[in-house]
Amino acid sequence: MTFWSVMQDTGTVRVDFVYHTGVGRRIADEALLAGGWDEQGRPAAAWSTTAMERFVAEDGTAAFRASVTLDASTSWTVDWGVWLVRPDGSRVWGIPAELADPQVTTQVRQLRIEPQDGPAAQAEFRLATHRHNGARRLIRDTGGEVDAGTGPAGTGNSLGASTSFGAGAGAETAERIRFRVWAPHARGVEVAFAGPSGYIADDGRGEDDQLTRLPMRAVAGGWWEAAAPGFTDWVGRRYAYRIVRDDGSVAWRSDMYSTRQCGAGDVDPCGAPYDGPAHELDGAVSCSVIVDTRDDARFWADEFDPARPVPRRVEDLVIYELHVGSLGFGHTAAGTFADATALLDHLVDLGVNAVELMPMFEFSGTRSWGYGSSHLLAVKQNAGGREGLRGFVRACHRRGLAVLMDVVYNHYSPNAQRCAWQVDSTAASRNIYYWYEGAETDHPHPDGGYLDNISSGWAPRYHDENVRALFIASAVALLDDFHIDGLRVDQTTSIHAYNSLHADGSPVGAANIAGRKFLRELCQTLRVVDPQVMLIAEDHSGWAEVTRPAEEGGLGFDARWYVDFYHHLIGDKGEGPEYAKLLHTAGRDQHGPLAMGRFGAALTAAADHAVVYTESHDEAGNAEQTARNVLVAVDHAPLDGETAWFALARLRCVAALTLLSPGTPMFLMGDEVGADQAFLHDSFTEAKEDLAGLRANRGAGQFACYQALVALRLGSPALRSRSVEVVAADDPARLIAFRRWDAGEEFLVVASLANEPATGRTLSHPSLAGRRWKPVLDTDAVAFGGRGTRRERALSARGETLRLDVAAVSVRVYRRRTTSSHHGRPWRRWAGKLGW
């Protein structure tokens, strides 16, 4: 627990409380300071509240302040926080950060009062830091410097004194640039500016000889600052930090709060002098670029089309997982946001209403999936950078598409030599962004104190508020600067459950607890900024707390990726016999039983805040034994003649079982047209799919089937609900039937993976009794590439039993009203096309 001691000898102390929102959007009209003192400023169990004054902070964002006189006749600890009053009048607690004590989840700030000297003090909290740290524009001066030694820095989500503008600050300057970098062990830091190459070698060559370095001064909390007059003239300049580490060695580091890296290529000079073009550099190792991040109000003015509302609930989504780099068929360079924008009409035709981007923060090289971010606020430059992402989001919103993005906060880029690695010390225990247990001498090898977490890098130091603040700044920036609608947080299990000591593999419980605290803080911060933000965890723990509200002690996610659904439905990753593995088994065994009952259990479990998918980037050829589903469906046989028909028919079945499940459905790009190229993390540019060509030819029926299934789901509250009941599961017959219901309607889904039709099949279950079931969709329809062997009629139950004919390798969907009819549903046009 960190305290800031306030010392005075007059019996009272005036405390100036400051709350920084740190965001450009308006998240609160008013704020109320709350704390454990009474009207006389003495300690009290019942908290007092004080209205706070709104003002514009130096970073241009809204802030609130209030002063309170507190008793200082004895030593005591003040708990305080802030209630934010939203524009709609509702209140939200504005302190998402928890106390450091692993035994508590209390979300307050603490201030230590001591009966000694000092008449006034300041306590500060900053919700988000993406507009505060790094190279940023300041719009006004504080009117003078504050002694850096008066208390902990107001950086990250922290308590402390207001920081100054650094060397050369003047009270009369209206606009200036300020650089802030965290290097608590450094002996000295300077801002250096690169020449045309955009790279400064380890020996210092590459600096711009027309610009002198800016010396930085140490301020509280391990931060360093430098400032200079003006801002506009600095925009576009390339810079790095020259850091003299604790042992006297020099490190050149780019800005961890960089909003743009100058490199957009694959060249890594590895510290040697470089004289080539800046754009050919690997962005992860290049210099940072000063960017004016102010929003152009005109750019976002017509962001939305009222006729095409963007969905804001996870349960209302149909998600299309998109890797930007895999676009741009016809050339081998990685795809760009321009390519992604060109795909949007295809997605609108398909009917999906959400796009999930694989990670687009800066990573090493140009050919990667991005699951190893080097700079967590800089958008990948070769894809189009900040402007490209903003333009893509706006284009999506104009079409009624929500945009989610994958973020990776469980490790850093493996190539972090010029960013997070050994910033200010070569000692492993002082590697500030990485968790380290004990001292180097505690382990057989210095690396032994780092933590593994089943990712591709050491675990971050989640117990440090500056590390957490960086990750949270990254996430908030996506909402604030780019208008992203939601996040999928990569491998959250690595953050809260998988941490183990590298030396011997023993679990490190303190890291798991700190990881949970971080995830709660992340989710709650994002909901303060945007109450409608959609948060999805890639979590394989099965822990119910993942989707329990953070206010109740859970982690606070809306949903989690349910990979077991994939193992039951597809099952080509070599999983054990406890999984149904329907598609994999159907492709290998033409007539044997399928574990439909086992899949039925997974289908039911999908109702519990799950995102379900036919395949994701991990299971489409990258993981051992996996391939695109169209190949799994026929055990990798050539896609010709009858084999191709069965492959696509089975694909339509697994698509229907996913899109009509109680989970939120997702599918990987290309699944809608039967893509068959292996989706590999390191060679995707050589295996791009011609999505338009597949849609026009072999995948035409597949695309039409997906259109119908998506329209059916989005047009029905019953199919977007969490209600599900399995009414039949017959392993030898390869058949499953289940019911979905809500809002006065009910659906019956009958799926068969048998290779032969069955006539006179009976289903018996109490839920089948009652009104007739009318057909609304059949994946075997000719329009979808099926055989359409007969026109389906309405089904009437005799008691609790239905008698029906079942087509080979097909899913049929029936509907009946339970109350009044609902008209105008999008799926009705498909029923008409199919003659029903």
Sequence and secondary structure as in RCSB ss.txt:
>XXXX:A:sequence
MTFWSVMQDTGTVRVDFVYHTGVGRRIADEALLAGGWDEQGRPAAAWSTTAMERFVAEDGTAAFRASVTLDASTS
WTVDWGVWLVRPDGSRVWGIPAELADPQVTTQVRQLRIEPQDGPAAQAEFRLATHRHNGARRLIRDTGGEVDAGT
GPAGTGNSLGASTSFGAGAGAETAERIRFRVWAPHARGVEVAFAGPSGYIADDGRGEDDQLTRLPMRAVAGGWWE
AAAPGFTDWVGRRYAYRIVRDDGSVAWRSDMYSTRQCGAGDVDPCGAPYDGPAHELDGAVSCSVIVDTRDDARFW
ADEFDPARPVPRRVEDLVIYELHVGSLGFGHTAAGTFADATALLDHLVDLGVNAVELMPMFEFSGTRSWGYGSSH
LLAVKQNAGGREGLRGFVRACHRRGLAVLMDVVYNHYSPNAQRCAWQVDSTAASRNIYYWYEGAETDHPHPDGGY
LDNISSGWAPRYHDENVRALFIASAVALLDDFHIDGLRVDQTTSIHAYNSLHADGSPVGAANIAGRKFLRELCQT
LRVVDPQVMLIAEDHSGWAEVTRPAEEGGLGFDARWYVDFYHHLIGDKGEGPEYAKLLHTAGRDQHGPLAMGRFG
AALTAAADHAVVYTESHDEAGNAEQTARNVLVAVDHAPLDGETAWFALARLRCVAALTLLSPGTPMFLMGDEVGA
DQAFLHDSFTEAKEDLAGLRANRGAGQFACYQALVALRLGSPALRSRSVEVVAADDPARLIAFRRWDAGEEFLVV
ASLANEPATGRTLSHPSLAGRRWKPVLDTDAVAFGGRGTRRERALSARGETLRLDVAAVSVRVYRRRTTSSHHGR
PWRRWAGKLGW
>XXXX:A:secstr
    EEE SSSEEEEEEEEE   SS   SEEEEEEEE TTS EEEEEEEEE EEEE TTSSEEEEEEEEEE SS 
EEEEEEEEEE TTS EEE      S TT     EEEEEESSS SEEEEEEES  TTTSEEEEE S  SS   TTS
SSBS SS   B     TT  TT S EEEEEEE TT SEEEEEEB TTS   TTSTTB TTS  EE EE GGGEEE
EEEE SGGGTT EEEEEEE TTS EEEE  TT S BS  BSB  TTS   S GGGBBTTTS EE       HHHH
TT   TTS    SGGG  EEEE GGG  TTSSS   HHHHHHTHHHHHHHT  EEEE   EEESSSSS   SEEE
EEEE GGGTHHHHHHHHHHHHHHTT EEEEEE  S   S  TTTTTTSS SSGGG TTB B S GGGSSSGGGGB
EE SSSS  B TTSHHHHHHHHHHHHHHHHTT   EEEETTHHHHHT  EETTT  B HHHHHHHHHHHHHHHHH
HHHH TT EEEE   S  GGGGS GGGTS   SEEE HHHHHHHT  S   TTS  HHHHHHH SSS   HHHHH
HHHHHTTTTEEEES  GGGTTTSTT   HHHHTTTT    HHHHHHHHHHHHHHHHHHHTSSSEEEEETTGGGT 
 S   TTTGGGS   HHHHHHTTTHHHHHHHHHHHHHHHT HHHHSS  EEEEEETTTTEEEEEEEETTEEEEEE
EE  SS EEEEEEE GGG SS BEEEEETT GGGTS   S    B  BTTEEEEEE SSEEEEEEEESSS     
TTHHHHHHTT 
